[in-house]
Amino acid sequence: MRCVAAPIFHADGTAVGGLSVSGPTQRFTPARLAETGPLAHRLAL
């Protein structure tokens, strides 16, 4: 199992939630992880 996560912040800077993506290592390869991390970060903004 692999997972990436990104915090979601309110406009005042407080953390109000999070976004995570996880999957089995067979499908969530290091290459996929490298793609998904920045995507999760961008979507959490």
matplotlib code that plots the C-alpha trace (Angstrom):
import matplotlib.pyplot as plt

x = [0.0, 1.2, -0.3, 0.1, -1.7, -2.1, -3.6, -6.5, -6.3, -9.0, -8.3, -7.1, -4.4, -6.0, -6.1, -9.7, -9.2, -7.0, -6.9, -5.3, -4.9, -3.8, -3.5, -1.7, 2.0, 1.4, -0.5, 0.7, 4.3, 7.0, 6.4, 2.7, 3.5, 5.7, 2.7, 0.1, 1.8, 1.9, -1.6, -2.9, -1.2, -2.6, -6.2, -6.0, -5.3]
y = [0.0, 3.5, 6.8, 10.5, 13.3, 17.0, 19.4, 21.7, 25.1, 27.7, 31.3, 32.3, 29.6, 27.0, 23.4, 22.3, 19.0, 16.8, 15.0, 11.5, 9.0, 5.4, 2.2, -1.2, -1.1, -3.1, -0.2, 2.7, 2.5, 5.0, 6.7, 7.0, 8.3, 11.0, 12.1, 11.8, 13.8, 17.1, 16.5, 16.0, 19.2, 21.2, 19.9, 20.6, 24.3]
z = [0.0, -0.9, -0.1, -0.8, 1.1, 1.0, 3.6, 2.7, 4.3, 4.9, 3.6, 7.1, 7.1, 9.4, 8.3, 7.6, 5.9, 3.8, 0.5, 0.3, -2.5, -1.8, -3.7, -3.8, -4.6, -7.8, -9.3, -7.3, -8.6, -7.8, -11.2, -10.5, -7.0, -8.5, -10.7, -8.0, -5.3, -7.2, -8.5, -5.0, -3.9, -6.7, -6.1, -2.4, -3.0]

ax = plt.figure().add_subplot(projection="3d")
ax.plot(x, y, z, "-o")
ax.set_aspect("equal")
plt.show()
